Amino acid sequence: MSVKVDNLRVYYRTMRGDVQAVDGVSFSIADGEIMGLAGESGCGKSTLGKSLIRMDARMRRIDGRVELDDQELPLDDTRAMNKHRFKQISLVPQYAMSALTPTRKVGKLMEELLESRGVRFATIRPELERRLTLVGLSPKVLGMYPIELSGGMKQRTVMVLSTLLNPALLIADEITSALDVSTQKAVAETLVEFRDRGYVKSMMVITHDLAILYQVADSILVMYAGKLAEKAPAEVIIRSPLHPYTQLLISSLPEVGVTYEEQKLTGIPGRPPALLDPPTGCRFRDRCPFAFDKCVEEPPFLEVEPGHHVACWKVF
Amino acid sequence: MLALDQVTKVYKVGTFGGKQLTAVRGVSFEVQPGEVVSLIGESGSGKSTVGRMILRLTPVTEGSISFDGVDVAGLKRGQVKGYYREIQGVFQDPFSSYNPIFKADRVFSMIRSAYFSQLGKDDWRRKLESSLEAVSLEPAYVLNKYPHQLSGGQLQRLLIARALLLDIKYLVADEIISMLDASTRIDVLNLLGELKARGLGVLFITHDLSLGHYISDTTMILRKGVLVERGPTERVFANPQHPYTQMLLESVPQLHTKWSGGRSPRPADTEGDDGVVPELVEVEPGHFAVN
């Protein structure tokens, strides 16, 4: 078991109280698994990703523990986490375009970064060049400034850099959302290739785009308003979801082949609750067409079939 | 009818405008009332520039845009106001379209003072309510609120309601749903379908092929400022002619079908670079593509 998250609660401290962005989340990612984390904006998916690698000053762990290869991670301790970052847990940020320092050549930037982690750049350079070629980039990019690269090229450069030390867990936060469809495909396929070649053991791919996840992920975890709604193999989530939120979300997505005239899709009425003072019970209750008396109690996140977890009273 | 004839846009870039960048090259198309035309292109293809030229937010370098036979570029000051009663735009980011320190319904009072200053209070109220109803918003719920109190979908629908107040005939919708969440974006898209049924012509600018397919009657594919394919939506998607269209269609992530293996090669990037606009050839009735 590579990554194990147990009852993690991460709140944002604000002047008006705690924003309960991640509220009691438990799941695990196996070795070699690409787990997709899906949800709407403000559901806590990025907070969950961030809290596994770097908590910012406003974030506070209230409860829960995270294990990576049976070793507990010191999530709150920014300094102690430094030992794990980049080598064991790595991140591909959403805006790779702004992740590269504009005044440094790409190679120089990588050299400084690696040397600061005690890795000799000269020894790792052949491997770096090999991996750049693998993602379709010429090693010449090392001598270029970020402005000379296109968005997709920058994204792939950052991906190569993030995974250079073969981390056990890679967190990819919305890495395809700002890209064009054709580059999106190349970047998503690179993720799978890195896993297949063993550069990265497990991956957490965070995105709002279920269609992309269906292409690359082995399993998909759906979050709603800071809680887990459903987790299952990608095929099951897309074809036979059990949670009403997942069902409604998937039925609202237009696909090539669906037209307004022939098959009118509908959205989900209402909006997610504010997490500053979230309602008790099931947080999807107000928007759920199947809500009944029991829903005022909070549903547990239970395994209903092997590998298929869901938090809904209607399903149990 | 809104018609573009061989429209070209050249931006001056670089220090002192020393370099030229051709964003749009010889684009011609028409939008009829009651029709949704989608303009699909990747970033940098010039799709937003086309929308901005139609809305007179940026001048046309060559070619002409005409509205019911009148050249839009030649409108006099007084006529521009009339033009904006016929055609309005809604843009990508609803959160930055509003001034956050004013209430969101200020966009309506601005319309009132500019266009309906002689209208009585009750008449105005009725007009406002009917246009909010058209975008399925509850007046009591959205009026008198600040932008941050409303969701992205609501803000976007308020902007469409604002456009409808002017009894417009055409709407330029530039990426209006790409900032919205999955569960609400389809409602805004359906709204375009309802407006179409009421006789509105919509130019739907997007990068997302599945959204374009869902809503539009006509699809146009723009690549590096050049229209490479144009035709009825179902024909373009069922029988794509240009290699670029084919590549786009292969790359779209689908919900129920996986990508076929292997990387699809990008077609040569040089087309149109020599300054010659490639000609659209009719491959089947109404379906044109660059050969």
Interface residues (C-beta under 8 A of the other chain):
Chain A: E40 S41 G136 G151 D180 V181 S182 Q184 K185 A186 A188 E189 H208 D209 L210 A211 I212 Y214 Q215 I238 R239 L248 L249 I250 S252 L253 P254 E255 V256 G257 V258 T259 Y260 K264 L265 T266 G267 I268 R271
Chain B: E42 S43 S151 G153 D181 A182 S183 T184 R185 I186 D187 L189 N190 G193 H207 D208 L209 S210 L211 H213 Y214 I215 T233 E234 F237 M247 L248 L249 S251 V252 P253 Q254 L255 H256 K258 W259 R263 S264 R266
